[in-house]
Amino acid sequence: MIRTKTLLIAAALGTLAGTAWAQAAAPAPWVLSPDMGYGYGKDGKTFSYKMGTSNAGLLLKGARKVPKGTLFFIGQNGQLYMRTAPYLDGDGTFMFGPDQ
């Protein structure tokens, strides 16, 4: 009796795991905070700073908005790039995925 229950539980878990594996993973959102600044240094490293509000006007003076639908990525040469052209297929999947 215990062996039967164990086998049924194992089969159910295996089915759930197989179903989850077969589904495409949803893209993970970035967690950006309004009181943080994120940078890409001249040496190609990324960093973040805790920001204050006393000089926010000076910070915004030379800033530009990032258009919605922008993709950021690091090329094989280590350079940071952005692309605003379409990067999703018609069904919403990423057109430059690993199996392309």
DSSP file (Angstrom, degrees, kcal/mol; ACC not computed):
  #  RESIDUE AA STRUCTURE BP1 BP2  ACC     N-H-->O    O-->H-N    N-H-->O    O-->H-N    TCO  KAPPA ALPHA  PHI   PSI    X-CA   Y-CA   Z-CA
    1    1 A M     >        0   0    0      0, 0.0     4,-2.1     0, 0.0     5,-0.2   0.000 360.0 360.0 360.0 -47.4    0.0    0.0    0.0
    2    2 A I  H  >  +     0   0    0      1,-0.2     4,-2.4     2,-0.2     5,-0.2   0.893 360.0  53.1 -65.9 -38.5    2.8    2.5    0.9
    3    3 A R  H  > S+     0   0    0      2,-0.2     4,-2.2     1,-0.2    -1,-0.2   0.890 108.0  50.5 -63.8 -39.4    4.7    1.4   -2.1
    4    4 A T  H  > S+     0   0    0      2,-0.2     4,-2.4     1,-0.2    -1,-0.2   0.920 110.9  48.2 -64.1 -45.3    1.8    2.1   -4.4
    5    5 A K  H  X S+     0   0    0     -4,-2.1     4,-2.5     1,-0.2     5,-0.2   0.910 111.1  51.4 -62.3 -41.4    1.2    5.6   -2.9
    6    6 A T  H  X S+     0   0    0     -4,-2.4     4,-2.5     1,-0.2    -2,-0.2   0.912 110.9  47.8 -61.8 -43.2    4.9    6.4   -3.3
    7    7 A L  H  X S+     0   0    0     -4,-2.2     4,-2.4     2,-0.2    -1,-0.2   0.893 111.8  49.8 -65.6 -40.2    4.8    5.3   -7.0
    8    8 A L  H  X S+     0   0    0     -4,-2.4     4,-2.3     2,-0.2    -2,-0.2   0.908 112.2  47.5 -65.5 -41.5    1.7    7.3   -7.7
    9    9 A I  H  X S+     0   0    0     -4,-2.5     4,-2.6     2,-0.2     5,-0.2   0.923 112.4  49.8 -64.7 -44.0    3.2   10.5   -6.0
   10   10 A A  H  X S+     0   0    0     -4,-2.5     4,-2.3     1,-0.2    -2,-0.2   0.901 111.5  48.7 -62.1 -41.2    6.5   10.0   -8.0
   11   11 A A  H  X S+     0   0    0     -4,-2.4     4,-2.1     2,-0.2    -1,-0.2   0.904 111.6  49.4 -65.2 -41.2    4.6    9.6  -11.2
   12   12 A A  H  X S+     0   0    0     -4,-2.3     4,-2.3     2,-0.2    -2,-0.2   0.923 112.3  47.4 -64.8 -44.0    2.5   12.7  -10.5
   13   13 A L  H  X S+     0   0    0     -4,-2.6     4,-2.6     1,-0.2    -2,-0.2   0.893 110.9  52.3 -64.4 -39.3    5.6   14.8   -9.7
   14   14 A G  H  X S+     0   0    0     -4,-2.3     4,-2.3    -5,-0.2    -1,-0.2   0.887 109.4  49.6 -63.5 -38.7    7.3   13.5  -12.8
   15   15 A T  H  X S+     0   0    0     -4,-2.1     4,-2.2     2,-0.2    -2,-0.2   0.920 112.0  47.7 -65.3 -44.6    4.4   14.5  -15.0
   16   16 A L  H  X S+     0   0    0     -4,-2.3     4,-2.4     1,-0.2    -2,-0.2   0.917 112.8  48.5 -63.0 -43.3    4.3   18.0  -13.4
   17   17 A A  H  X S+     0   0    0     -4,-2.6     4,-2.3     1,-0.2    -1,-0.2   0.901 111.2  50.5 -64.8 -40.4    8.1   18.4  -13.9
   18   18 A G  H  X S+     0   0    0     -4,-2.3     4,-1.6     2,-0.2    -1,-0.2   0.884 111.0  48.8 -64.8 -38.5    7.8   17.3  -17.5
   19   19 A T  H  X S+     0   0    0     -4,-2.2     4,-1.1     2,-0.2    -2,-0.2   0.922 112.1  48.1 -66.6 -44.0    5.0   19.7  -18.2
   20   20 A A  H  < S+     0   0    0     -4,-2.4     3,-0.3     1,-0.2    -2,-0.2   0.883 111.2  51.1 -64.4 -38.3    6.9   22.6  -16.6
   21   21 A W  H  < S+     0   0    0     -4,-2.3    -1,-0.2     1,-0.2    -2,-0.2   0.853 106.4  54.7 -67.8 -34.1   10.1   21.8  -18.6
   22   22 A A  H  < S+     0   0    0     -4,-1.6    -1,-0.2    -5,-0.2     2,-0.2   0.758  93.2  84.6 -73.3 -24.6    8.2   21.7  -21.9
   23   23 A Q  S  < S-     0   0    0     -4,-1.1     2,-0.2    -3,-0.3     3,-0.0  -0.542  89.3-109.8 -79.5 144.9    6.8   25.2  -21.4
   24   24 A A        -     0   0    0     -2,-0.2     2,-0.2     1,-0.1    -1,-0.1  -0.513  36.3-110.9 -71.8 139.0    9.0   28.1  -22.5
   25   25 A A        -     0   0    0     -2,-0.2    -1,-0.1    -4,-0.1     3,-0.1  -0.503  29.8-121.5 -72.1 136.0   10.3   30.1  -19.6
   26   26 A A        -     0   0    0     -2,-0.2     2,-0.1     1,-0.1    -1,-0.1  -0.503  36.3 -96.8 -74.2 145.6    8.8   33.6  -19.3
   27   27 A P        -     0   0    0      0, 0.0    -1,-0.1     0, 0.0     0, 0.0  -0.391  38.6-122.2 -64.6 139.9   11.3   36.5  -19.5
   28   28 A A        -     0   0    0     -2,-0.1     2,-0.1    -3,-0.1    -3,-0.0  -0.682  24.9-125.5 -84.5 131.5   12.3   37.7  -16.0
   29   29 A P        -     0   0    0      0, 0.0     2,-0.2     0, 0.0    -1,-0.1  -0.439  21.5-114.3 -74.5 149.4   11.6   41.4  -15.4
   30   30 A W        -     0   0    0     -2,-0.1     2,-0.8     1,-0.0     0, 0.0  -0.558  20.4-135.8 -73.8 146.4   14.4   43.7  -14.2
   31   31 A V        +     0   0    0     -2,-0.2     2,-0.4     2,-0.0    -1,-0.0  -0.856  33.2 174.2-106.3  95.7   13.9   45.1  -10.8
   32   32 A L        -     0   0    0     -2,-0.8     5,-0.0     6,-0.0    -2,-0.0  -0.836  17.0-150.4-104.2 140.8   14.8   48.8  -11.2
   33   33 A S    >   -     0   0    0     -2,-0.4     3,-1.6     1,-0.1    -2,-0.0  -0.892  16.7-133.9-114.1 140.4   14.3   51.2   -8.3
   34   34 A P  T 3  S+     0   0    0      0, 0.0    -1,-0.1     0, 0.0    -2,-0.0   0.695 106.1  54.3 -66.2 -17.8   13.6   54.9   -8.6
   35   35 A D  T 3  S+     0   0    0      2,-0.0    16,-3.0    15,-0.0     2,-0.3   0.203  98.8  79.4-101.0  17.4   16.2   55.8   -6.0
   36   36 A M  E <   -A   50   0A   0     -3,-1.6     2,-0.4    14,-0.2    14,-0.2  -0.927  62.7-150.0-123.8 148.2   19.0   53.9   -7.8
   37   37 A G  E     -A   49   0A   0     12,-2.8    12,-2.7    -2,-0.3     2,-0.4  -0.949  12.4-156.7-113.1 138.4   21.3   54.8  -10.7
   38   38 A Y  E     -A   48   0A   0     -2,-0.4     2,-0.3    10,-0.2    10,-0.2  -0.954  15.2-173.9-118.9 132.3   22.6   52.0  -13.0
   39   39 A G  E     -A   47   0A   0      8,-2.8     8,-1.9    -2,-0.4     2,-0.5  -0.835  28.4-149.3-129.1 162.9   25.7   52.5  -15.0
   40   40 A Y  E     -A   46   0A   0     -2,-0.3     6,-0.2     6,-0.2    40,-0.0  -0.931  35.3-144.2-128.6 102.9   27.9   50.8  -17.6
   41   41 A G    >   -     0   0    0      4,-3.0     3,-2.1    -2,-0.5     6,-0.0  -0.048  24.2-105.7 -71.7 167.7   31.4   52.0  -17.1
   42   42 A K  T 3  S+     0   0    0      1,-0.3    -1,-0.1     2,-0.1     0, 0.0   0.733 121.7  58.8 -62.9 -22.7   34.2   52.7  -19.6
   43   43 A D  T 3  S-     0   0    0      2,-0.1    -1,-0.3     1,-0.0     3,-0.1   0.414 121.3-108.0 -87.1   1.9   35.8   49.4  -18.6
   44   44 A G  S <  S+     0   0    0     -3,-2.1     2,-0.3     1,-0.3    -2,-0.1   0.509  78.4 128.3  86.4   5.4   32.6   47.5  -19.6
   45   45 A K        -     0   0    0      1,-0.0    -4,-3.0    -5,-0.0    -1,-0.3  -0.673  53.6-131.0 -94.6 150.6   31.6   46.7  -16.0
   46   46 A T  E     +A   40   0A   0     -2,-0.3     2,-0.3    -6,-0.2    -6,-0.2  -0.687  30.6 168.4 -96.7 153.8   28.1   47.5  -14.7
   47   47 A F  E     -A   39   0A   0     -8,-1.9    -8,-2.8    -2,-0.3     2,-0.3  -0.955  20.9-142.3-154.1 168.1   27.5   49.2  -11.4
   48   48 A S  E     -A   38   0A   0     -2,-0.3     2,-0.4   -10,-0.2   -10,-0.2  -0.990   8.6-160.7-139.8 149.8   24.7   50.9   -9.3
   49   49 A Y  E     -A   37   0A   0    -12,-2.7   -12,-2.8    -2,-0.3     2,-0.5  -0.972  24.1-122.4-128.5 142.4   24.6   53.9   -7.1
   50   50 A K  E     -A   36   0A   0     -2,-0.4     2,-0.3   -14,-0.2   -14,-0.2  -0.742  40.7-149.5 -77.3 128.1   22.1   55.0   -4.4
   51   51 A M        -     0   0    0    -16,-3.0     2,-0.2    -2,-0.5     5,-0.0  -0.716  10.0-149.5-106.8 152.8   20.8   58.3   -5.5
   52   52 A G        -     0   0    0     -2,-0.3     3,-0.0     1,-0.0    -1,-0.0  -0.527  17.5-130.2-104.9 179.0   19.6   61.4   -3.7
   53   53 A T  S >  S+     0   0    0     -2,-0.2     3,-1.2     1,-0.1     4,-0.3   0.524  86.4  86.3-107.9  -9.2   17.0   63.9   -4.7
   54   54 A S  T 3  S+     0   0    0      1,-0.3     3,-0.2     2,-0.1    -1,-0.1   0.791 103.4  28.5 -67.4 -27.0   18.8   67.2   -4.1
   55   55 A N  T 3> S+     0   0    0      1,-0.1     4,-1.7     2,-0.1    -1,-0.3   0.007  81.1 119.5-121.0  28.6   20.5   67.2   -7.5
   56   56 A A  H <> S+     0   0    0     -3,-1.2     4,-2.3     1,-0.2     5,-0.2   0.855  73.0  58.6 -63.0 -35.6   17.9   65.3   -9.6
   57   57 A G  H  > S+     0   0    0     -4,-0.3     4,-1.0     1,-0.2    -1,-0.2   0.898 105.7  48.5 -61.4 -40.8   17.4   68.3  -11.9
   58   58 A L  H  > S+     0   0    0     -3,-0.2     4,-0.6     1,-0.2     3,-0.3   0.886 110.4  52.1 -66.1 -38.9   21.1   68.2  -12.8
   59   59 A L  H >< S+     0   0    0     -4,-1.7     3,-0.5     1,-0.2    -2,-0.2   0.905 110.6  47.2 -63.2 -41.9   20.9   64.5  -13.5
   60   60 A L  H >< S+     0   0    0     -4,-2.3     3,-1.1     1,-0.2    -1,-0.2   0.675  90.8  86.0 -74.3 -17.4   17.9   64.9  -15.8
   61   61 A K  H 3< S+     0   0    0     -4,-1.0    -1,-0.2    -3,-0.3    -2,-0.2   0.874 103.6  24.2 -55.2 -44.1   19.5   67.8  -17.7
   62   62 A G  T << S+     0   0    0     -4,-0.6    -1,-0.3    -3,-0.5     2,-0.2   0.261 102.5 112.0-105.4  12.6   21.4   65.6  -20.2
   63   63 A A    <   -     0   0    0     -3,-1.1     2,-0.3    -4,-0.1    -3,-0.0  -0.499  47.0-159.6 -89.5 155.3   19.2   62.5  -19.9
   64   64 A R        -     0   0    0     -2,-0.2     2,-0.1     0, 0.0    -2,-0.0  -0.969  25.9-108.1-128.5 147.8   16.9   61.0  -22.6
   65   65 A K        -     0   0    0     -2,-0.3     0, 0.0     1,-0.1     0, 0.0  -0.466  29.3-124.5 -71.5 144.6   14.0   58.6  -22.1
   66   66 A V        -     0   0    0     -2,-0.1     4,-0.1     1,-0.0     3,-0.1  -0.805  32.0-117.1 -87.7 126.6   14.5   55.0  -23.2
   67   67 A P    >   -     0   0    0      0, 0.0     3,-0.7     0, 0.0    -1,-0.0  -0.328  29.9-104.7 -63.8 143.8   11.7   54.1  -25.7
   68   68 A K  T 3  S+     0   0    0      1,-0.2     0, 0.0    -2,-0.0     0, 0.0  -0.371 107.3  40.6 -61.2 148.5    9.4   51.3  -24.7
   69   69 A G  T 3  S+     0   0    0      1,-0.3     2,-0.4    -3,-0.1    -1,-0.2   0.730  82.0 146.9  82.4  22.5   10.2   48.1  -26.6
   70   70 A T    <   -     0   0    0     -3,-0.7     2,-0.5    -4,-0.1    -1,-0.3  -0.790  33.7-156.3 -97.0 134.5   13.9   48.5  -26.2
   71   71 A L  E     -B   83   0B   0     12,-2.8    12,-2.5    -2,-0.4     2,-0.4  -0.923   4.6-161.7-108.1 131.1   16.2   45.4  -25.8
   72   72 A F  E     +B   82   0B   0     -2,-0.5     2,-0.3    10,-0.2    10,-0.2  -0.910  20.2 158.9-109.6 140.6   19.6   45.8  -24.2
   73   73 A F  E     -B   81   0B   0      8,-2.3     8,-3.3    -2,-0.4     2,-0.5  -0.992  39.6-118.3-157.2 157.9   22.3   43.1  -24.7
   74   74 A I  E     -B   80   0B   0     -2,-0.3     6,-0.2     6,-0.2     5,-0.0  -0.885  33.5-139.6 -99.5 124.6   26.0   42.5  -24.5
   75   75 A G    >   -     0   0    0      4,-2.8     3,-2.2    -2,-0.5    -1,-0.0  -0.208  31.5 -96.1 -75.5 172.0   27.6   41.5  -27.8
   76   76 A Q  T 3  S+     0   0    0      1,-0.3    -1,-0.1     2,-0.1    -2,-0.0   0.720 125.9  59.9 -62.3 -20.6   30.3   38.8  -28.2
   77   77 A N  T 3  S-     0   0    0      2,-0.1    -1,-0.3     1,-0.0     3,-0.1   0.403 119.9-109.4 -87.6   2.8   32.8   41.6  -28.1
   78   78 A G  S <  S+     0   0    0     -3,-2.2     2,-0.3     1,-0.3    -2,-0.1   0.448  74.7 136.4  85.4   0.7   31.7   42.7  -24.6
   79   79 A Q        -     0   0    0      1,-0.0    -4,-2.8    -5,-0.0     2,-0.4  -0.597  56.5-122.0 -83.6 141.1   30.0   45.9  -25.9
   80   80 A L  E     -B   74   0B   0     -2,-0.3     2,-0.3    -6,-0.2    -6,-0.2  -0.700  36.6-179.0 -81.7 131.4   26.6   46.9  -24.6
   81   81 A Y  E     -B   73   0B   0     -8,-3.3    -8,-2.3    -2,-0.4     2,-0.3  -0.848  15.9-155.1-124.9 161.9   24.0   47.3  -27.4
   82   82 A M  E     -B   72   0B   0     -2,-0.3     2,-0.4   -10,-0.2   -10,-0.2  -0.986   5.0-165.9-135.2 149.9   20.4   48.3  -27.6
   83   83 A R  E     +B   71   0B   0    -12,-2.5   -12,-2.8    -2,-0.3     4,-0.1  -0.992  15.7 176.0-137.7 126.7   17.8   47.5  -30.2
   84   84 A T        +     0   0    0     -2,-0.4     3,-0.1   -14,-0.2    -1,-0.1   0.524  58.2  96.8-104.7 -10.0   14.5   49.1  -30.7
   85   85 A A  S    S-     0   0    0      1,-0.2   -14,-0.1   -14,-0.1    -2,-0.1  -0.283  97.1 -65.1 -69.7 165.8   13.5   47.2  -33.8
   86   86 A P        +     0   0    0      0, 0.0    -1,-0.2     0, 0.0    -2,-0.1  -0.226  52.7 168.4 -55.6 138.1   11.3   44.1  -33.4
   87   87 A Y        +     0   0    0     -3,-0.1     8,-1.9     2,-0.1     9,-0.4   0.234  54.4  78.9-132.8   8.1   12.9   41.3  -31.4
   88   88 A L  B    S-C   94   0C   0      6,-0.2     6,-0.2     7,-0.1     5,-0.0  -0.938  74.6-126.3-117.7 143.3    9.8   39.1  -30.8
   89   89 A D    >   -     0   0    0      4,-3.4     3,-2.2    -2,-0.4    -2,-0.1  -0.269  41.8 -92.1 -73.0 171.0    8.2   36.7  -33.3
   90   90 A G  T 3  S+     0   0    0      1,-0.3    -1,-0.1     2,-0.1    -2,-0.0   0.769 127.4  54.9 -57.7 -28.5    4.5   37.1  -34.0
   91   91 A D  T 3  S-     0   0    0      2,-0.1    -1,-0.3     1,-0.0     3,-0.1   0.384 122.2-104.0 -89.0   5.5    3.7   34.6  -31.3
   92   92 A G  S <  S+     0   0    0     -3,-2.2     2,-0.2     1,-0.3    -2,-0.1   0.460  77.4 133.6  90.3   1.8    5.6   36.6  -28.6
   93   93 A T        -     0   0    0      1,-0.1    -4,-3.4    -5,-0.0     2,-0.4  -0.556  68.4 -96.9 -85.5 153.8    8.7   34.4  -28.5
   94   94 A F  B >   -C   88   0C   0     -6,-0.2     3,-1.1    -2,-0.2    -6,-0.2  -0.541  29.2-152.0 -70.4 121.2   12.2   35.8  -28.5
   95   95 A M  T 3  S+     0   0    0     -8,-1.9    -1,-0.1    -2,-0.4    -7,-0.1   0.575  90.8  52.6 -76.4  -7.7   13.4   35.6  -32.2
   96   96 A F  T 3  S+     0   0    0     -9,-0.4    -1,-0.3     3,-0.0     4,-0.1  -0.029  81.0 144.2-115.4  31.2   17.0   35.4  -31.2
   97   97 A G    X   -     0   0    0     -3,-1.1     3,-1.5     1,-0.1    -4,-0.0  -0.025  66.8 -94.6 -67.3 173.1   16.8   32.5  -28.7
   98   98 A P  T 3  S+     0   0    0      0, 0.0    -1,-0.1     0, 0.0    -2,-0.0   0.714 121.7  53.1 -64.7 -22.9   19.4   29.8  -28.2
   99   99 A D  T 3         0   0    0      1,-0.2    -2,-0.1     0, 0.0    -3,-0.0   0.092 360.0 360.0-101.6  24.7   17.7   27.3  -30.6
  100  100 A Q    <         0   0    0     -3,-1.5    -1,-0.2    -4,-0.1    -3,-0.0   0.427 360.0 360.0 -91.1 360.0   17.5   29.8  -33.5
